[in-house]
């Protein structure tokens, strides 16, 4: 058994109606004015109002920042942090998908002091470079996918298309609140893409070359069990609270797993699709998952074989090779059943764009070093071509 360290958020509240605890949790952290960080689409649905109503009923002052964009660019992060300082907030709530929660993490850091915001942001790109304190932080996911509510990672789009990571334990929140009521009403395609995204987190954590460990393995397997058993129902009947809550919990467990056993080539090849074509992160992961699984199978077949029992319990197969093949086939079946696109051309990518995507994927060495098999630029190009 390898030596490992495991980190996650300080506390978790999981249950239908749990968002009602948001005011008391903020007050327990000493917050006197909170900033709700979300996106304009979610703000228009009434979901944000559920959280705000609980704050208003508890006489907790708050304000809302709702200009978060998918794949948030630096400009959005800087604008949000400046807004937070101007509003003199002393606590942050990330309410939404991964982009809102990622921006909330950085606001909690960037708005905590008096340093120049742009210089401070520039200084923390990378791993373990956040040296300042942060404001109290609570994360409330409204999609069951990113696991960002329990990860020490924030992804920012730098320049025109490059996705750059900030990784620090100081980005872990004080509380995460999982309430399925906040996911009811999500379109089926969003539930599908974010659900597969969470499954990718679990799979890549389980096969991570760098920091795979017994704790992350346990979480990854339980996450896959919950996610695979409920994703079809959550996409078919979005009002099924039991399925929705199971998806939220599975996503969170997968987030804890990959926060400690990092993701790899699926994410490395997915990021350029988001950066260049704004393909939603979950969908980009879903697109490249099957070919990357096949690419890795020679080295990871025994690990994929173990995961078959968690996505298709009771499969009567005996060899690792057969179980590995069945695991990949089951993941493809899930992608089919939840009706996600399966080709790059379905997402507006041209064949002439594939070399650029392959080149950009090589910039994600932070992720590629975790893959069971080394990935060259030519390998990446072959993978992209296979799903064009």
N, C-alpha and C positions, 0 to 999 in steps of 0.2 A: 504494500500500500504506500503510495507516494505521500510526501509531506505537502500539505496545502493549507491555505488560508481562505476563509469564507466570510464575505461581508454582504450585508443587505440592509434594508431600512430598519429603523428602530422599532416600529410597531405597525401592525396591520389590522384593519377592521374589515371583515368580509361578511356581507349579509344584505339581503334585500331591505332597502330602507336605510342603509348605513350612512347615506349622505346626510341624514339628520344629525349625525354626530359631529359634523364639520365645525359648527360654532364652538362647541365645548373643547374640541381638540385644538383649535386655534387659541382659545383663551388659556388652555393649559400650557401653551408655549409662550405665553406673555404677549401675544399679538393684540394690538389695539386698533389697527386698520389693515385690512387684507387687500391684496391685489388678486383678482381672478383673471387668469391668463387662458384665453381660449381663441377660437377662430370665428370668422363671421358666419360661416355656414352653420356651425353648432349654435351660435347665438340666436339664429333665426328659428331654431326648432322648438324652443321652450325648455330644452334640457338644462341649459345654464340657469334658467329661472328657478328650477327646482332647488338648486344649491343656493342661489341668492335669496330665495324666500326663507330658507332656514336661517340664513345669516341675519336677515332683516327682522325675523321673529325673535331672534336672540339679542337684538340691539348690538350686533357686531358691525361696525362701520366697514365699508368695503368700496372698492371701485373696480372697474372692468377694463382690461386691455384685450381687445378682440381682433387685432390686425395680424395675427399669426398666419403665416402661409405654409403650405406644404413644402418640405425641404427648405426650412427657413434660411434665408440669406443673412449675411452679416448685418445688412442695413436694418432688417426687422429686429434682430437681437439688440442692436444699439438703440434703436428707437424705443423698444419696449423698456430697456433699462433706464433710459433717460426719462421716460414717462413715469416709471416707478419712483425715481428720485424726486421728480417734481411733485408727485402726489404724496410724498412723505409716508409711504406705506412701511410697515415693519414686519410683514409676513406675506408669503406668496402661496397661492393655490393654483396648481396646474390642472385644468379641467378640459379634457378632450382626448385626442389621439396623441401619438408619439411626438408630433411637432410641437403641440402646445406644451406638453410636459417637458420636452427638451428646452424650450425657450424659458419656461418657468424656472428650471434649474439654474440657468445662466442669469436670469434676473436676480435670483436670490443671492448670487455671488456678486454680480456687477453693481447692484444697487445698495450693497451693504456698507460701502465706504465713500470716500470723497475722491478717490483716484480718478484720473481720466479714463472714461469708460472704454474708448477705443483702444487705448494702450493696454489697459488691463485685459481686454478680450484677446488681443494679439499675444499677450504673454502666457496665456493658459492653454493654447492649442497643444495637444500632445497628452502625455500620460503623467499624472501626479504633479502637475504644475500649478494647481489651484492652492495657493498658500494663504490666502486671506480667509477670514470668517465669512459666513453667509447668513442671510436672514432665515427665520423659521420657514420650513417648506412642507407642504402637504400635496400629494398627488392623487387625483381622482380620475381614473381612466374612463372614457366613454366608448372605447372600442376594446375588444378582446384580442389584442394582437401584439403590440410593441413590447409590452413588459417594462416600458420606460419608468413606470412608477416604482420599480425596485432595482433599477440599474444606475451605476455611477457614470453614465455615458450621456453626452449630448452631441448631436450631429448638426453641423452648420455648413451651409453651402458657401464656400469661399471662392472669390473670383466669379466666373460665369457659371461653371458647372461642377467644380471640385467639391466633394463632400469630405469635410475634415472633422475629426473627432476630438472631443475634450473628455478625458477620462480621469476621474478623481473620486475618491470615497466621499469627499465633501459635497458631491452632487447627490448623494443618497438622501432621500427625504426623511423627515421626522416621522411622518405617518403616510400610509397608503390606504385609501378607502375604496373598496370594491363593492359596488351596488349595481346589480343588473338592471334596476329600473332606469338607469341612465343610458343603457344601451338599447332599450326598446325603441323601435322606430328607425333604427339604422337600415339603410337599403341592403338588400340581400348581397349585392356584389361587394359592399364594404365589409359585411360580416364574413364573407367568403375569403376575401384577400387578407384581412387582418388575422383570421383564424389560421390560414395556411402559414402566414408569417410567424405566428406563435409556434406552430409545429416545426418550422425551420429552425427556430431558436433552440428548441429541445433537441432536434436531431444533431445540429452542429455542436451544441454543448457536449452531447454524449460522445461525439467523435473528435473533439478538440484535441489537437496534438500537444498543445502547450500546457494546459492546466486542468485537464480532465481529472476528476477526483470522485470519491465515493459519494460525497454529499450532492454534488451537481448531478451525478448519474441518477441518484434516487429521485431528485426533483424532475429531471428530464423525462424519465420513464413515467412518472405519475402525471406529468403534464400531457404527454402523448396519449395516455389512457383517457384522460378527461376530454381532451380536444377531439380525438378521433371518434369518440363515442357520441359527441354532441354537435359537431360542426354541421352535419347535414340537417339536423333538426333546427338548429339556430338559424340556418339560411332558409329553410322551408317555412318555419313559423317563428317570425321574429318576436312574437309576444310570449313565447314559452320562457318564463322566468327561470325555471330550473335549468334548462339548457343554457340560457344566457349566463347564469351565475356560474355554472360549471366551466363555461368558456373563459369567463373572467379569471377564475381561480387557476385554470390551466395555463392561461397566458402569463399570469403572475409567477407561477412556479417555473415556467420556461424562462422568464426574465431573470429570476434568481439564479437559474442554472447557467445561462450564458453570461451573466454579469461576472461569474467566477470561473467559467470555462469558456473562453471567448469563441465567437462565431468565426467562420472561415470563408471558403471560396464562394459559397452561394451568395453571401452578402457582398463579397468583393466584386463579383460579376453583376450583381443587382444594382449597386450604387451608381455606375455610369448611366444606367437606364433612367434613373431618377434625375440625375444631374443634367443630362442632355435632353431628355424627352418628357420629363416630369411624369413618368410612369409611377403610380403610387407604390410605395415601398413594398407593401405586402404582395402586390401583383408582380412586381419585378422579381421578388424572391420566388414566387410560385412559378414564373416562367423558366428560371434557370435551375430550379431544384432537380427535376428528373435527370437532365443530362449531367449535372454535377454528381448526383448519386451514382450514376453509371460510371463516370470517370473515376470516382473514388473506390468503386466496388472491389477492385483487385486488392487494395490494402485494407479496406474497412468492412469486408463482407461479414466477418465474425461479429462485428459490432452492429451492423444493420440487421443481421440475423436475430440478435437479441431483441431488437426493437419491434420485430414482427409481432411478438406476443402482445404488445401494447397497442398496436393499431388494428390487429386482426386476431384476437384471441382464439385459440383452438385450432389454428391451421395445422393440419396433419402433415408436416414436413420434417425431415430428419437431418439433412445436410445444411451446413452454413450457406453453401452456394444457392441451394433452392430457396432457403428462407430469405436470403438477401434479395434474390430476384422477386420473390413474392412481396417483400417489403416495398421495393421500388414500384411494383405494379399497384399495390394498394394506395400508395401516395398519388400515383397517377389517377387512380379511380376516384379518390377524394376530390382531386382537382377537376375531374370531369363532372362529378356529381354536383359540385357547387357552382359549376358553369363559369369557370374563369377562362379567359383567353389563353391559348397555348402557343401562339407564335408571335414573334417580334413584329412582323408586318401588321398584325392586328392592332398593334400599339403605335403605329406610325413610324416605325423604324425602317429605313431603307437599307438594302444590302450594302450600299456604298458606305454606310455608317459603321459597319461592323469592325473594320480595322481600328477606328477611333475608339470604339467601346473597349476593344481588347487592350489597346495601349493604356487607356485610362484605368482599366481594372488592375493593371500592374502597379498603379500608384497606391493600391490598398495593401501594402506589405504588412501593415499592422494586423490585417485579417488573414492574409494568405499564409503567414507563418503557422497558423493554427490548423491548416488543412492536412488531412492524412496523407495526401499526395502533393508533391510540388507542382505548381501550375505555372507554365510558361505563357508568354504572350501568344504563341502559336496555339497552345492548348485552349486558351480563352477564345481565340478566333474560331477554332473548330467547334467549341461548345455553342457559341453564338450562331454559327452557321447551321448547326443541327436543329435549332428551333426557329430559324428564320421563316 
